[in-house]
Amino acid sequence: MRKRGTEAFLQPGGKPQASESHLAALERELNEELDCSIEPESAVFLGTFAAAAANEDGYLVEAALYSLRLTGTVRTASEIEEIIWLHPDPPHPVALAPLTRDTVLPLAMRIRNDS
């Protein structure tokens, strides 16, 4: 997804609120940003990863990543301007956030190849 006024596509998500788990924060953000939900019992924790922030120079993003299935119709909501679906194999025809390019897509390719 890409937020309004930005160039790089990145993963949905956001900062957990007080006493909120990473998965609960992801569920909330998916609902707010993409108007969808996590299919119950589908989330598999992949690990915590860090990368340079795409839209804020000098900042580092730390993300708890999950593999999961979505329910509902995925559509732009909140501050999201555009959604695209990418195959994990490069090349990718759009600007990608470092976490997406260097971690998420290679993980997706590895998961796909292991299946």
Backbone hydrogen bonds, N-H to C=O, Kabsch-Sander energy under -0.5 kcal/mol:
donor,donor_aa,acceptor,acceptor_aa,energy
2,R,82,E,-2.6
4,R,79,E,-2.9
6,T,3,K,-1.7
9,F,95,A,-2.8
10,L,1,M,-3.1
20,E,17,Q,-2.5
25,A,21,S,-2.4
26,L,22,H,-2.3
27,E,23,L,-2.4
28,R,24,A,-2.3
29,E,25,A,-2.7
30,L,26,L,-2.9
31,N,27,E,-1.9
32,E,28,R,-2.3
33,E,29,E,-3.4
34,L,30,L,-2.1
35,D,31,N,-0.8
36,C,30,L,-1.2
37,S,71,T,-2.3
39,E,69,R,-3.1
42,S,39,E,-2.0
44,V,67,S,-2.6
46,L,65,L,-3.2
47,G,65,L,-1.0
49,F,63,A,-2.8
51,A,61,V,-2.1
53,A,59,Y,-3.0
59,Y,56,E,-1.7
61,V,51,A,-3.5
63,A,49,F,-3.3
65,L,47,G,-2.9
65,L,63,A,-0.7
67,S,44,V,-2.5
71,T,37,S,-2.7
74,V,72,G,-0.6
75,R,34,L,-2.1
77,A,33,E,-1.6
80,I,77,A,-2.4
81,E,2,R,-2.7
82,E,2,R,-1.6
97,A,9,F,-3.0
101,R,97,A,-2.8
102,D,98,P,-3.0
103,T,99,L,-1.6
104,V,99,L,-2.5
105,L,100,T,-2.6
107,L,103,T,-2.2
108,A,104,V,-2.6
109,M,105,L,-2.3
110,R,106,P,-2.2
111,I,107,L,-2.8
112,R,108,A,-2.5
113,N,109,M,-2.4
114,D,110,R,-1.8
115,S,111,I,-1.0
115,S,112,R,-0.5
